[in-house]
Amino acid sequence: MNIDSNGVRIHVRESGNGREGNVALVFLHYWGGSSRTWRPVIETLGGGYRTVAYDHRGWGESDAPADGYAIGDLADDAQAVIAKLGLEHYVFVGHSMGGKVAQCVAARRPPGLAGVVLVAPSPPLPMDVSDEQRTQMAHAYDSRESVEAVVDHVLTAGTLSSALREQVIADSLAGAPQAKAAWPQSAMREDISEAAKRIDVPVLVIAGEHDRVDPPDTLRRALMPYIEHARMEVLPGTGHLSPLEAPAAVASLIDEFAQALGGGERSAK
């Protein structure tokens, strides 16, 4: 289905009806991904939750406006999805860039937000990268060869199945040029640390032991001090793409977190 967010068409994938009392889970993908990045996690969770995964503007099947790719713009889209679907009790699950967006929304304290799961999240502080690294990032998704190099040497700690590898390549290449450029050139440089201090719901941070983008030590330094109600779990042997590398482990932690919020009967397989 599609919803309108300030004139931008956002593509949304819904599944599961959820059980009475369960929170809905709203999934936000990484820079370079799409809503289908979350498919292995959602399939593992089963039908016990109402799940919502959508494509950020400029990615997947959503519209790609000429501008409007700041963290606040992406947060506005997230809130538009919540409002359109009428969700009254929900958890944001944000990965990497989607994690920074989830922090921004949570800091606004929207009604109905029960908690936040941050998976290999980008911290609220600006990412500390050199101009050379920023330029390299801006061209990371230019070609199949460049995407494969990023997958093998930056994003993963293990080997993805051939189908998931092709999905990552296709999603990365399909992004609109302005969406590809916005993250390294501006959004990753935004400082939302003061806003993050306003988050007042439980937060679970899931880090990958071998994450080369947002490693556990970086998250301990640049994220955890700014979110009072956060706790961290580290997945052994996992890189930055944990929703694809270790979907069962990610799903289990999400399920456990949701149950602690009063989510009802356990559902993860």
C-alpha positions as CSV (number, residue, x, y, z in Angstrom):
1,M,0.0,0.0,0.0
2,N,1.0,3.6,-0.3
3,I,0.4,6.6,1.9
4,D,0.9,10.3,1.4
5,S,3.5,12.2,3.6
6,N,3.4,15.9,2.8
7,G,2.9,15.1,-0.9
8,V,5.4,12.3,-1.1
9,R,4.2,8.8,-1.8
10,I,5.6,6.3,0.8
11,H,5.4,2.6,0.0
12,V,4.4,0.5,3.0
13,R,4.4,-3.3,3.5
14,E,2.1,-4.7,6.2
15,S,1.8,-8.2,7.6
16,G,0.3,-10.0,10.5
17,N,-2.8,-9.0,12.4
18,G,-1.2,-9.2,15.8
19,R,-2.8,-10.6,18.9
20,E,-4.9,-8.5,21.3
21,G,-2.5,-6.5,23.5
22,N,0.5,-6.9,21.2
23,V,2.4,-3.8,20.2
24,A,2.8,-3.2,16.5
25,L,6.3,-3.2,15.2
26,V,7.3,-0.4,12.7
27,F,10.6,-1.1,10.8
28,L,12.9,1.6,9.4
29,H,15.6,0.4,7.0
30,Y,19.3,1.4,6.5
31,W,20.8,3.8,3.9
32,G,21.0,1.6,0.8
33,G,18.2,-0.8,1.8
34,S,14.5,-1.0,1.5
35,S,11.5,-2.3,3.4
36,R,12.4,-5.8,2.3
37,T,15.6,-5.7,4.3
38,W,13.4,-6.6,7.2
39,R,11.7,-9.6,5.6
40,P,13.8,-12.3,7.2
41,V,13.3,-10.8,10.7
42,I,9.5,-10.3,10.1
43,E,9.1,-13.9,8.8
44,T,10.9,-15.2,11.9
45,L,8.7,-13.3,14.2
46,G,5.6,-14.9,12.6
47,G,2.1,-13.6,12.7
48,G,2.0,-12.7,16.3
49,Y,2.7,-9.0,15.7
50,R,1.2,-6.5,13.3
51,T,4.4,-5.5,11.4
52,V,4.9,-2.4,9.2
53,A,7.9,-1.9,7.1
54,Y,8.2,1.0,4.6
55,D,10.6,2.4,2.1
56,H,12.2,5.7,3.0
57,R,11.7,8.4,0.4
58,G,14.2,7.9,-2.4
59,W,14.5,4.1,-1.7
60,G,12.6,1.0,-2.7
61,E,9.2,1.9,-4.2
62,S,8.7,5.2,-2.5
63,D,8.8,8.6,-4.3
64,A,12.0,10.4,-4.6
65,P,11.5,14.1,-4.3
66,A,14.3,16.5,-5.3
67,D,15.0,17.4,-1.7
68,G,13.7,16.7,1.9
69,Y,16.2,14.1,3.1
70,A,17.2,15.5,6.4
71,I,16.6,13.4,9.5
72,G,13.6,15.5,10.5
73,D,12.0,15.0,7.0
74,L,12.4,11.2,7.4
75,A,11.0,11.4,10.9
76,D,8.0,13.3,9.5
77,D,7.4,10.4,7.1
78,A,7.6,7.9,10.0
79,Q,4.9,9.8,11.9
80,A,2.8,10.1,8.7
81,V,2.9,6.3,8.4
82,I,1.8,5.9,12.1
83,A,-1.0,8.4,11.7
84,K,-2.3,6.9,8.4
85,L,-2.4,3.4,9.8
86,G,-3.9,4.5,13.1
87,L,-1.4,2.8,15.3
88,E,-2.0,3.4,19.0
89,H,0.6,1.1,20.6
90,Y,3.8,0.5,18.7
91,V,7.5,0.1,18.8
92,F,10.0,1.6,16.3
93,V,12.7,-0.8,15.0
94,G,15.4,1.2,13.2
95,H,18.5,0.0,11.5
96,S,21.5,2.2,10.9
97,M,20.2,5.4,9.3
98,G,16.7,4.2,10.2
99,G,18.0,4.0,13.8
100,K,18.9,7.7,13.8
101,V,15.4,8.5,12.3
102,A,13.8,6.4,15.1
103,Q,15.7,8.4,17.7
104,C,14.5,11.6,16.2
105,V,10.9,10.5,16.3
106,A,11.1,9.1,19.8
107,A,12.5,12.4,21.0
108,R,9.3,14.0,19.9
109,R,7.4,11.7,22.3
110,P,4.6,10.8,19.9
111,P,1.5,9.3,21.5
112,G,1.4,5.5,21.5
113,L,5.1,4.9,21.3
114,A,5.9,2.1,23.7
115,G,9.6,1.5,23.0
116,V,12.4,1.6,20.5
117,V,14.8,-1.0,19.2
118,L,17.9,0.4,17.6
119,V,19.7,-2.2,15.4
120,A,23.3,-1.2,14.5
121,P,22.1,2.4,14.8
122,S,23.8,5.5,13.6
123,P,24.4,7.5,16.8
124,P,22.8,10.9,17.5
125,L,26.2,12.6,17.2
126,P,27.6,13.4,13.8
127,M,29.6,10.4,12.3
128,D,33.3,11.0,12.6
129,V,34.6,10.4,9.1
130,S,37.1,12.2,6.9
131,D,36.2,14.1,3.8
132,E,37.9,11.3,1.8
133,Q,35.7,8.7,3.5
134,R,32.6,10.8,2.9
135,T,33.4,11.1,-0.8
136,Q,33.9,7.3,-1.0
137,M,30.5,6.8,0.7
138,A,28.9,9.1,-1.8
139,H,30.0,6.7,-4.6
140,A,29.5,3.5,-2.7
141,Y,26.3,2.6,-4.6
142,D,27.3,3.8,-8.0
143,S,27.8,0.3,-9.6
144,R,27.4,-3.3,-9.0
145,E,31.1,-3.6,-8.4
146,S,31.2,-0.8,-5.8
147,V,28.2,-2.2,-3.9
148,E,29.8,-5.7,-3.9
149,A,33.0,-4.1,-2.4
150,V,31.0,-2.4,0.3
151,V,29.1,-5.6,1.1
152,D,32.2,-7.6,1.4
153,H,34.5,-5.2,3.2
154,V,32.2,-2.9,5.2
155,L,28.7,-4.1,5.7
156,T,29.0,-7.8,6.6
157,A,31.1,-10.0,8.8
158,G,30.1,-13.3,7.1
159,T,28.6,-14.4,3.9
160,L,25.0,-13.7,2.8
161,S,23.0,-16.2,0.8
162,S,23.2,-15.5,-3.0
163,A,19.5,-14.3,-2.9
164,L,20.1,-11.8,-0.1
165,R,23.3,-10.6,-1.6
166,E,21.5,-9.9,-4.9
167,Q,18.7,-8.1,-2.9
168,V,21.3,-5.8,-1.2
169,I,22.9,-5.0,-4.6
170,A,19.6,-4.3,-6.3
171,D,18.3,-2.1,-3.4
172,S,21.5,-0.1,-3.3
173,L,21.6,0.5,-7.0
174,A,17.9,1.4,-7.1
175,G,18.2,4.4,-4.7
176,A,17.6,7.8,-6.2
177,P,20.8,9.8,-6.6
178,Q,19.6,12.5,-4.2
179,A,18.8,9.9,-1.5
180,K,22.2,8.3,-2.0
181,A,24.0,11.6,-1.6
182,A,21.9,13.0,1.3
183,W,23.2,10.7,4.0
184,P,27.0,11.1,3.6
185,Q,26.8,14.7,2.6
186,S,24.4,16.0,5.3
187,A,22.1,13.7,7.3
188,M,24.9,11.6,8.9
189,R,26.5,14.9,10.0
190,E,23.4,16.1,11.9
191,D,23.7,16.4,15.7
192,I,20.5,15.3,17.4
193,S,22.1,14.4,20.7
194,E,20.3,17.0,22.7
195,A,17.0,15.8,21.2
196,A,17.9,12.2,22.0
197,K,18.1,13.0,25.7
198,R,14.3,13.6,25.6
199,I,13.6,9.9,24.8
200,D,11.5,8.6,27.7
201,V,10.6,5.1,26.6
202,P,12.6,1.8,27.0
203,V,15.3,1.4,24.3
204,L,17.1,-1.7,23.2
205,V,20.3,-1.3,21.2
206,I,21.4,-4.4,19.2
207,A,25.0,-4.1,18.1
208,G,27.1,-6.4,15.9
209,E,30.4,-7.7,17.5
210,H,32.2,-7.1,14.2
211,D,30.3,-4.1,12.9
212,R,32.7,-1.9,11.0
213,V,30.2,1.0,10.6
214,D,28.8,1.5,14.1
215,P,30.8,-0.9,16.3
216,P,29.8,-1.5,19.9
217,D,32.6,0.8,21.3
218,T,31.3,3.6,19.2
219,L,27.7,3.1,20.4
220,R,28.9,3.0,24.0
221,R,30.6,6.3,23.6
222,A,28.3,8.2,21.1
223,L,24.9,6.8,21.8
224,M,24.3,5.2,25.2
225,P,25.2,8.3,27.3
226,Y,22.4,10.2,25.5
227,I,19.5,7.8,26.0
228,E,18.8,7.3,29.7
229,H,16.6,4.2,29.3
230,A,18.8,2.2,26.9
231,R,20.5,-1.1,27.3
232,M,22.7,-2.9,24.8
233,E,23.0,-6.5,23.5
234,V,25.9,-7.5,21.3
235,L,25.5,-10.2,18.7
236,P,28.6,-12.3,18.4
237,G,30.2,-12.8,14.9
238,T,27.8,-10.3,13.3
239,G,28.5,-7.2,11.1
240,H,26.4,-4.2,10.3
241,L,23.7,-6.0,8.3
242,S,22.5,-8.0,11.3
243,P,18.9,-8.1,10.0
244,L,20.2,-10.2,7.1
245,E,23.2,-11.8,8.7
246,A,21.4,-13.0,11.9
247,P,17.7,-12.5,11.5
248,A,16.7,-15.2,14.0
249,A,18.9,-13.6,16.7
250,V,17.5,-10.1,15.9
251,A,13.9,-11.3,15.9
252,S,14.4,-13.1,19.2
253,L,15.7,-9.9,20.9
254,I,12.9,-7.8,19.4
255,D,10.3,-10.4,20.6
256,E,11.8,-10.5,24.1
257,F,11.8,-6.7,24.3
258,A,8.2,-6.5,23.1
259,Q,7.1,-9.1,25.6
260,A,8.6,-7.0,28.4
261,L,6.4,-4.1,27.2
262,G,3.3,-6.3,27.7
263,G,3.2,-7.6,24.2
264,G,1.2,-10.7,24.9
265,E,1.9,-14.3,23.9
266,R,5.3,-15.1,22.5
267,S,5.5,-15.3,18.8
268,A,9.1,-15.7,17.6
269,K,9.9,-19.1,16.2
